[in-house]
Amino acid sequence: MTFQPHIYKSSNIDIYGNSKISCEEVFMDESEKNFTQWKLAVDDLCVKSFGLSSDDLPDALWRDYFEDGMMPSEAIACAVDDAWHDVPGIEELWYV
C-alpha cells in the first residue's frame, strides 16, 4: 500500500459539509465580498503552509492588510512577522 498525501483544495464547503458562504454574504456590498474572497485565499495559503486556517492562528490585522492592497501572501508574511512571531516554528514553515 502506497501513501498518497492529501492535497488541500479550497472550496466553499468546509470539512463538515457546511457552506462557508453565510446568509449575510448575500447582502454584502462589493467591498465586503472582495474582502471575503481575499480572506478565503489567505486561508487557502495558511492551510497549505501551516495546516491551519487563519482563524485557527492568533489574530492578525487582516482587514488592514486587505485595505492596504496587500496580496494574500504578503499579508501572511506580515502576520508571521508581526502577530505570529511568538508561535514556535511558524517562520520556518512560511519561509521555506
N, C-alpha and C positions, 0 to 999 in steps of 0.2 A: 504494500500500500504506500503510495507516494503522497506526501503532504502538499496540498495546494493552498497557498496563502489566500486569504480573502482580500479582495481589492474593494475598498470602500468607494462607493459611488453615491454622491449626494442626491437626494430626491426630496420630493415634497411629502414623503411618508416616513415617519420615524420607525425605530426598530420594533415598536409595538403595533404597527399598522395604523397609527393615528395620523391624520393630516397635520402637517406643520403650518398650513395656512389656516388662520383662525377666522372666525366670522368678522372680527374687527377689520381684517385686512381688506375686505370687500369695500369698506367705507373709507379707506385711507386715501389721502391726497397723493399726488405723484411723488413728492419728496419722501414720504414715508414708505411708499412702495419701493423706491430706489434704495433706500436705506435697508429695507428688509432683504432685498435681493443681494445687496452688498454684504450684509451680515451672514447670509447663507453661504456666500463664497468664503468669508472668513472662517466660518465653522467647518466647511469642507477642508480647507487647508489645515486647520487645527487638528481635525480628526486624523488626517493623513500624516501629520508630523508628530503629534503628541498622543494620539489615541483618545483624545477628549475634545469635546466641543468648547467653544469659548465660554459658554455658560457654566461649564464644569471647572473652570480655572478661576483664579482670583479676578475680581472686577478690573476692567480696563476702560479707558475713555473712548469707547467705540464710536459714539456719536460725534465726538470732537474729531477723531481721526477721519471719519467719513466727511464731515463738513470741511475739513482741511484739504480734501481732494486726494487723500492717500489711496493707493491701491490696497487691496486686502493683504497682500504680502508685506507691504510697507507698514501697515497698521499692526500686524502681528510682530514685526521686528521691533516696533516702538513698545508694544506691550511687553515683549520679552525683556527689553532694557529698562523700562520704566516701572511696570506694575508687577512683573513676574520675576524680577531679579533675585528674589529670595526662594524661588521654587527650585529645589535641587534637580540638576540635570537638564533643566529646560533649555538653557543656552546651547548645550551640546546637541540636543535634538533638533533645534531650529537651525543652527549654524553648522550643519554637516557639510 
